[in-house]
Amino acid sequence: MWRDRPPGRRAALRALAAAALATGPLAAGVRPAAAQAYPARPIRLIVTFPPGGSSDVIGRILAPRIEARLGQPLVIDNRPGAGGNIGMDIVAKAAPDGYTLGIGAAGALSVNPSLYPNMPYDTLRDLAPVTMLAGIPFVLVANPRIGVKTLPELVALAKSRPGVLTVAHGGNGTAMHLSAELFNQMAGLRIETIPFRGSAPAMTAAVSGDTDLAVVDLASVSGLTAGGQLVVLGVTTPARVSSLREAPTIAEAGLPGYESVGWFGLVAPARTPAAAVEALNAAFTAVLREPEIRARLESIGTVAQPGTAEDFASFIRSETAKWAGVIRAAGTKVE
C-alpha cells in the first residue's frame, strides 16, 4: 500500500504516525515516569554519629514530620567514625539525585579540613548545603573552689597564674575544645585545655575539681548550677539562651565579639538538582519552625536554626575560615 501512494503523501502520513506515537498510549506510559515529582521513593538520611547522639536524636525528632510533608519514608542510616568524615564521605560520593542526604556537624562540615591531613572529600566542592538544622550552645563553667563568679574575675585570675588553670572539654578537635581555644586566644590567656571523651565526663571533671573549668554543652549543666556545684561564667552563643536566661553571653560578660556554637546541618551530594534542594529546604525549614519541634529540640539542649540553602553555604565558608585560624594558632592536631 505504501508504494501506491505519491511520495509527498507518504511523507505526510509518516509525520502523522510519528505525532500519534508521541501523544498516544505508548508515550502516555513513558512520560509520567520521566516527569515524576520529587520525591518518588524513600530518602536515605546518613547520620554521622552513633544512635543516641545529638545528630541522631535530631534526625529522629524531625523524621516523622518530614515524611508527612514529603510523602516518602526518611530512612536513618548511622555511619559514625573519624569525627563524622566516614558518613559525610558516603554522602559526598552518592548519586546526586536527592535520595541520599546527610546530617553533618560543625566538625565534618567546617573544622575537620584543618584537623585531618587527608580528607576524603571537599565540603565546599563535593556537598550541596540544604539548611542549617540546629545549634548547640556551650557553657563556660567553673568549680566554686577557684573563687570566681564572673568572667572578668576569671580573666584576672588566669592572667595572674598563667599556665596553671585547667579547662575540661569534650575531646580534641571538638567544638567544645575549639571554644576553649578561642577563649584563650581572644582573652590572651594560657589556660590548659584537657580533653575528655564527651561533654558529660568533662563536666564531671569540673564538678569533682579535677579541672578548674569546663566548656560543656547546655544539657550537661542542667541542675548543677542551681545546686551550687558549678558557677556559670557565660554562654558561648551571640545571644542569651532561654533555658539559662540569667547567664550572660561571654561577649557581653567582657569579651566582645566572642561567639562559638556547635551546629548540625543538612547536606546533599553536589550537583543535586535545584528542585530537590528547594523541596527539601522547604520541608525541613517548615518543620523546624513548628512550636512543638522547637520545644523538643530545646529539651535536648539544641536550638532550631532553619534558613536558606544560600545562607547555610555562606555560614559553612565563614566557619571553615574561622576555625582554620584558631586551629593553626593553637597547634591542634588529631592523631
C-alpha positions in Angstrom: 0.0 0.0 0.0 2.8 2.5 0.8 4.3 2.1 -2.7 1.0 3.1 -4.3 1.0 6.5 -2.6 2.7 9.5 -4.0 6.0 10.5 -2.2 4.6 13.7 -0.7 1.6 11.9 0.7 3.8 9.1 2.2 5.9 11.8 4.0 2.8 13.4 5.4 1.4 10.1 6.7 4.8 9.3 8.3 4.6 12.7 10.1 1.1 11.9 11.3 2.1 8.5 12.5 5.1 10.0 14.5 2.7 12.5 16.1 0.3 9.8 17.1 3.1 7.8 18.7 4.2 10.9 20.6 0.8 11.5 22.1 -0.7 8.0 22.1 -0.9 5.3 24.7 2.8 4.3 24.4 4.0 7.8 25.1 1.5 8.2 27.9 3.0 5.2 29.6 6.5 6.6 29.5 6.2 10.4 30.0 4.9 10.4 33.6 7.8 8.4 34.8 10.3 10.9 33.3 8.3 13.8 34.9 7.7 12.3 38.3 7.7 14.8 41.1 10.4 14.6 43.7 10.5 12.6 45.9 9.2 9.4 44.3 10.8 6.9 46.6 12.3 6.7 50.2 15.1 9.0 51.1 18.2 7.8 52.9 19.5 10.1 55.7 23.1 9.4 56.7 23.8 10.4 60.4 27.5 10.7 61.1 27.3 9.7 64.7 26.0 6.6 66.6 22.4 6.1 67.7 21.6 8.2 70.7 23.9 11.1 69.8 22.6 14.6 69.3 22.5 14.4 65.5 20.8 11.0 65.6 18.2 12.4 68.1 17.6 15.4 65.9 17.1 13.2 62.8 14.6 11.1 64.6 12.7 14.0 66.0 12.3 15.5 62.5 11.8 12.3 60.5 8.0 11.7 61.1 7.1 15.3 60.2 9.4 15.3 57.2 7.8 12.1 55.9 4.4 13.6 56.3 5.4 16.6 54.2 7.3 14.8 51.5 5.1 11.7 51.3 8.1 9.3 51.5 9.9 7.5 54.3 13.1 9.0 55.7 15.4 6.1 56.4 18.1 6.9 59.0 21.4 5.2 58.4 24.0 5.7 61.2 27.6 5.8 59.8 29.9 7.1 62.7 33.6 7.4 62.7 36.6 9.8 62.1 34.8 12.8 63.5 32.0 12.4 61.0 34.2 12.0 58.0 33.1 8.4 57.2 29.4 9.2 57.0 29.9 12.5 55.2 32.1 10.8 52.6 29.3 8.5 51.8 27.0 11.4 51.1 29.7 13.2 49.0 30.1 10.1 46.8 26.4 9.2 46.5 24.4 9.8 43.3 23.3 13.5 43.2 19.6 12.6 42.8 18.2 13.9 46.2 17.8 10.4 47.6 20.9 10.4 49.8 21.2 13.2 52.4 23.4 13.7 55.4 23.3 15.4 58.8 26.7 16.8 59.4 28.1 18.5 62.5 30.4 21.5 62.5 33.4 19.1 62.6 32.6 17.2 59.4 31.5 20.3 57.5 33.9 23.0 58.6 36.5 22.0 61.2 37.9 18.7 60.0 39.7 20.0 56.9 42.1 21.8 59.3 42.5 18.8 61.6 42.9 15.8 59.3 45.8 15.7 56.9 43.9 13.6 54.3 40.3 14.4 54.0 38.3 12.0 51.7 36.0 14.8 50.5 36.0 18.6 50.0 33.0 20.1 51.8 32.8 23.2 49.5 33.2 21.2 46.3 31.5 17.8 47.0 28.5 18.7 49.1 25.3 20.9 48.5 24.1 22.7 51.6 20.3 22.4 52.2 19.7 24.1 55.5 21.1 24.6 59.0 19.1 22.4 61.4 20.1 23.2 65.0 22.7 25.0 67.1 24.3 23.8 70.3 25.1 26.5 72.9 28.1 25.8 75.1 28.6 27.0 78.6 31.8 28.0 80.4 31.6 26.8 84.0 33.9 27.0 87.0 34.4 24.9 90.1 33.4 27.1 93.1 36.7 26.4 94.8 38.7 28.7 92.5 36.7 31.6 93.8 35.5 33.4 90.7 31.9 34.3 89.9 32.3 36.4 86.8 34.2 36.3 83.6 36.4 39.4 84.4 37.3 37.7 87.7 38.4 34.6 85.8 40.4 36.6 83.3 42.2 38.4 86.2 42.9 35.1 88.0 44.2 33.4 84.8 46.5 36.3 84.0 48.0 36.2 87.5 48.5 32.4 87.2 49.5 31.8 83.5 49.5 28.1 82.6 48.1 27.0 86.0 44.4 26.9 85.5 42.8 24.0 83.5 39.7 23.7 81.5 38.0 20.4 80.5 36.4 19.9 77.2 34.8 17.1 75.2 37.8 15.9 73.1 40.5 17.3 70.8 39.1 19.0 67.8 35.5 19.1 69.1 33.6 22.3 69.1 33.9 22.5 72.9 37.7 22.3 72.6 37.8 25.0 70.0 35.5 27.1 72.1 38.1 27.0 74.9 41.0 27.7 72.5 39.1 30.7 71.0 38.5 32.0 74.5 42.2 31.7 75.3 43.3 33.4 72.1 40.8 36.3 72.4 41.4 36.9 76.1 45.2 36.5 75.8 45.2 33.7 78.4 47.1 30.4 78.9 44.5 28.1 80.4 45.5 24.5 79.8 42.9 22.6 77.8 42.2 19.0 79.0 40.4 16.6 76.7 37.7 14.1 77.9 35.5 11.7 76.0 32.5 13.8 75.7 30.7 16.7 77.4 29.5 14.6 80.4 32.9 13.4 81.6 34.3 17.0 81.1 31.5 18.4 83.3 32.2 15.7 85.9 35.9 16.7 86.0 34.9 20.3 86.8 32.4 19.3 89.4 34.9 17.0 91.1 37.7 19.6 91.0 39.9 17.5 88.7 39.9 20.6 86.5 39.2 24.2 87.4 36.8 24.9 84.5 34.9 23.2 81.7 33.3 24.1 78.4 30.3 21.8 78.1 27.1 21.6 76.2 24.0 23.2 77.6 22.3 19.9 78.5 25.2 18.8 80.7 24.9 21.6 83.2 21.2 21.1 83.9 20.6 21.2 87.7 24.3 21.5 88.6 24.3 25.3 88.6 21.2 25.7 90.8 22.8 23.4 93.4 26.0 25.4 93.5 28.2 22.6 92.2 29.3 24.8 89.2 29.4 28.5 88.6 28.2 29.6 85.2 30.5 32.3 83.8 28.9 32.7 80.3 27.4 31.0 77.3 29.2 30.9 74.0 26.3 32.0 71.8 25.9 35.5 70.5 22.6 35.9 72.4 21.4 34.5 75.8 19.6 31.1 75.8 16.1 30.8 77.2 16.8 27.8 79.4 19.7 29.7 81.1 18.4 33.2 80.9 20.4 34.5 83.9 23.7 33.6 82.3 25.3 36.3 80.3 27.0 35.6 76.9 30.8 35.6 77.0 30.7 38.5 74.7 28.6 40.7 77.0 30.4 39.5 80.1 33.7 41.0 78.9 34.9 39.5 75.7 33.2 41.4 72.8 33.0 39.6 69.5 33.3 36.1 71.1 31.0 33.5 69.5 31.2 29.8 69.3 28.4 27.3 68.8 28.1 23.7 67.8 25.7 23.0 65.0 24.2 20.5 62.7 23.1 20.9 59.1 21.6 19.0 56.3 23.6 18.5 53.1 23.2 16.5 49.8 25.8 15.5 47.2 27.0 18.3 45.0 25.1 18.7 41.7 21.8 17.5 43.3 19.0 19.1 41.2 18.0 22.5 42.4 14.3 21.4 42.5 15.2 18.7 45.0 17.2 21.0 47.2 14.4 23.5 47.2 11.8 20.9 48.1 14.0 19.6 51.0 14.7 23.1 52.3 11.0 23.9 52.3 10.1 20.7 54.2 12.8 20.9 56.8 12.6 24.6 57.5 8.8 24.4 57.9 9.1 21.5 60.4 11.9 23.3 62.3 9.5 26.3 62.7 6.8 24.2 64.4 6.5 25.1 68.1 6.4 21.5 69.2 9.5 20.6 67.3 11.3 23.7 68.6 10.4 22.7 72.1 11.6 19.1 71.6 14.9 20.3 70.3 15.3 22.7 73.2 14.7 19.8 75.6 17.9 18.1 74.3 20.0 21.3 74.6 19.7 22.5 71.0 18.1 25.4 69.2 16.3 25.1 65.9 18.1 27.1 63.2 16.1 26.9 59.9 17.4 29.0 57.0 18.0 29.2 53.3 20.5 26.9 51.4 22.4 30.0 50.4 22.7 31.3 54.0 23.9 27.8 55.1 26.5 27.7 52.3 27.9 31.1 53.4 27.9 30.1 57.0 30.0 26.9 56.2 32.5 29.0 54.3 32.9 31.5 57.2 33.1 28.8 59.8 35.8 26.9 57.8 37.9 30.0 57.6 37.4 31.0 61.3 38.3 27.6 62.8 41.2 27.2 60.5 42.8 30.2 62.1 42.0 29.1 65.6 43.4 25.6 65.0 46.5 26.9 63.4 47.2 29.3 66.3 46.5 26.6 68.9 48.6 23.9 67.0 45.7 21.5 67.4 46.1 18.1 65.8 44.1 14.9 65.6 46.2 11.7 65.9 
